[in-house]
Amino acid sequence: MIDDTVMRKLGYFVALSVLTHLWLMYGVPIEMPHFDAPPPMLEARLQPAPALPPVLPRVAPPPAQPASRHKPAAEQIARAPLPALPPVITSSPPQAPPVAIDYAPVAIAPPPPAVAESKPVAEPLPAPAAVPAKPLARRLPHKGEIAYALYLGNDRFNVGRTLQTWEISGDRYRLASISETTGLASVFSRQRMAYESQGKLTPAGLRPDHFTTERVRSGKSEKAAAEFDWAGASAAIGNPPRIMALPADAQDIVSFMYQLGLAPLTPGRIELPITNGWKLERYELEIGIEEMLDTPFGPLRAVPVKQVRRAGQETIELWLAPAYRWLPVRIRFFNHEGEPSGEQLVTEIRVSED
């Protein structure tokens, strides 16, 4: 006969087994990469898009070749006007229909009323003396898009996708980045992150006028914005917005990736004021030496640009491909402890032939 003590122990084990199975069945919410709460920095969600306009041919992934054969191509791009890219090939199956983005012009929204209602107080951004702007070494095609696979953690678990698009009309530009969880990850934690940067294309490159960020997680939305007043050398940033001093070379978290590809890059360190819509801070960036990357798009030579780590702060790294207009082909995120929290790897590039 089994005594009461044995029966109690058996009951504990049964209860523990039930709780363990429930936890395994329903999982734990997945956190997409982000920067500095309340909102993440580069987390977004793709939305299904209609067919791509004929003007955007697909860019062919590069054949795997020795490192020495790619170097002259990068140097030639830096010296001469950029020719049209060859027809683009993607990593997706040939029979798949083309995917496209709606490039309809978007009017620049006026600053939100909260700027006046919150009675913001000027907050200067500590910064060293401004560095004279360098002339542009390259230019962006008038239209384009880059698709990425989105991974989480050291194990690189594929949790979603990201699409970045841009359009230039006259001296105006519009950049957008949308990320979303897909597949099994979206079942347990459906998230979407959207960024948009609008501004002017100047002789010194991209000059943002209006930047917005929105994160949707578990049905809740978090929004913030940055309004740039270049004439007044000030910016209204955050939610509610605060007025801050505006450095002459300031960028937002999306525009700076493309601005780096327009400027002459040499190994060493640079500083760049960048806003994520919630705050404006100065990033210290280390420009490295060209290296080979293994991506779903194929092997690519790319120049790393890594934010210098800051204790207790989230950081970002990106790689720019000289053979593909110096576009960002890899983006990595690190959490407050300096551990990898997410990564975007290029799967497809499409640009206009101009």
Buried (B, 14 or more C-beta within 10 A) or exposed (E): EEEEEEEEEEEEEEEEEEEEEEEEEEEEEBBBBBBBEEBBBBBBBBEEBEEBBEBBBBBBBBEEEEEEEBBEEBEEBEEEEBEEBEEBBBBBEEEEEBBBBEBEEEEEEEBBEBBEEBEBEEBEBEBEEEEEEEEBBBBBBBBBBBBBBBBBBEEEEBBBBBBBBBBBEEEBBBBBBBBBBBEEBBEEBBBBBBBBBBBBBEEBBBBBBBBBBBBBBEEEEBBBBBBBEBEEEBBBBBBEBBBBBBBBBBBBBBBBBBBBBBBEBEEEEBBBBBBBBBBBBBBBBBBBEBEEBEBBBBBBBBBBBBBEEEEEBBBBBBBBBBBBBBBBBBBBBBBBEBEBBBBBBBBBBBBBBE
